[in-house]
Amino acid sequence: MRFWGKHGANPGEQRRDQPIDVDVSVRLALDEAARSDALTDTFDYDQIFRVCEKIVTRQSFALLEALAQAIADALWQRRSLRSLSVRVRKPRLLEGATPEVELARRRRLP
């Protein structure tokens, strides 16, 4: 997903919009959704997109780590998730290099 937001630790980065790329990978039990064919029994992709969009475009963080953490915190509230990975990149920050962070969470199964 690509959004435009004001994030960065250097002067000026939080004054102008810049592209922020977000990748989210989720794992959850899908047996019920496969049987019911109902959107309510799975994690709606549109919901993931909207959560990411809201955080990237309406909040501002100095660090990509904090931005990724905010996205993970918002998505992790869904108890059906077994694991989650959030990767955030700033593709236009450095010439020839793209800063990127990734964090992951996993629930222990009973």
C-alpha positions as CSV (number, residue, x, y, z in Angstrom):
1,M,0.0,0.0,0.0
2,R,1.3,3.5,-0.7
3,F,0.1,6.5,1.3
4,W,1.4,10.0,1.7
5,G,2.3,11.2,5.2
6,K,4.6,13.4,7.3
7,H,7.1,11.2,9.1
8,G,10.7,11.6,9.9
9,A,13.4,12.6,12.4
10,N,15.2,15.1,10.2
11,P,14.2,18.8,9.9
12,G,11.6,19.3,7.2
13,E,10.4,15.6,7.0
14,Q,7.3,16.3,9.0
15,R,6.4,19.5,7.1
16,R,5.8,17.9,3.7
17,D,4.0,14.8,2.6
18,Q,6.2,12.0,1.3
19,P,5.4,8.5,0.1
20,I,5.2,5.8,2.7
21,D,4.9,2.2,1.6
22,V,3.2,-0.3,4.0
23,D,3.1,-4.1,3.7
24,V,0.9,-6.0,6.1
25,S,0.9,-9.8,6.4
26,V,-1.6,-11.5,8.7
27,R,-2.3,-15.1,9.6
28,L,-5.5,-16.3,11.1
29,A,-7.7,-19.3,11.4
30,L,-9.7,-19.5,8.1
31,D,-11.8,-22.6,8.6
32,E,-14.9,-20.7,9.5
33,A,-14.6,-18.3,6.7
34,A,-14.0,-21.1,4.2
35,R,-17.2,-22.8,5.3
36,S,-19.4,-19.8,5.6
37,D,-18.1,-17.7,2.7
38,A,-18.9,-14.7,4.9
39,L,-16.7,-11.6,5.2
40,T,-17.6,-11.3,8.9
41,D,-15.7,-14.6,9.5
42,T,-12.3,-13.3,8.3
43,F,-10.2,-10.1,8.3
44,D,-11.6,-7.7,5.8
45,Y,-8.7,-6.5,3.5
46,D,-10.5,-3.1,3.2
47,Q,-10.3,-2.7,7.0
48,I,-6.6,-3.3,7.0
49,F,-6.2,-0.7,4.2
50,R,-8.3,1.9,6.1
51,V,-6.5,1.4,9.4
52,C,-3.1,1.8,7.7
53,E,-4.3,4.8,5.7
54,K,-5.7,6.6,8.7
55,I,-2.5,6.1,10.8
56,V,-0.1,7.1,8.0
57,T,-2.0,10.1,6.7
58,R,-3.4,11.5,10.0
59,Q,-0.5,10.9,12.5
60,S,3.1,11.9,12.4
61,F,6.1,10.0,13.8
62,A,9.8,10.7,13.9
63,L,10.7,7.0,13.5
64,L,9.5,4.4,11.1
65,E,9.6,2.0,14.0
66,A,7.0,4.0,15.8
67,L,4.8,4.2,12.7
68,A,5.0,0.4,12.2
69,Q,4.2,-0.1,15.9
70,A,1.1,2.1,15.7
71,I,-0.2,0.1,12.8
72,A,0.6,-3.2,14.5
73,D,-1.1,-2.0,17.7
74,A,-4.3,-1.1,15.8
75,L,-4.5,-4.3,13.8
76,W,-3.5,-6.6,16.7
77,Q,-6.7,-5.8,18.6
78,R,-8.4,-8.4,16.4
79,R,-8.2,-11.5,18.5
80,S,-8.5,-13.9,15.6
81,L,-5.0,-13.0,14.4
82,R,-2.4,-15.6,15.0
83,S,0.5,-13.6,13.6
84,L,1.1,-10.2,12.1
85,S,3.9,-8.6,10.2
86,V,4.1,-4.9,9.3
87,R,6.8,-3.4,7.0
88,V,7.2,0.3,6.4
89,R,9.4,2.0,3.8
90,K,10.3,5.5,2.7
91,P,11.1,5.1,-0.9
92,R,12.2,8.6,-1.7
93,L,14.2,9.5,1.4
94,L,17.7,8.6,0.3
95,E,19.2,8.5,-3.2
96,G,19.9,4.9,-4.0
97,A,18.6,3.5,-0.6
98,T,15.2,2.9,0.9
99,P,15.0,2.9,4.7
100,E,12.7,0.1,5.9
101,V,11.6,-1.4,9.1
102,E,9.7,-4.6,9.8
103,L,8.1,-5.9,13.0
104,A,6.3,-9.1,13.7
105,R,4.0,-10.4,16.4
106,R,2.8,-13.9,17.1
107,R,0.2,-15.2,19.6
108,R,0.9,-18.4,21.5
109,L,-1.7,-20.9,20.8
110,P,-3.3,-22.6,23.9
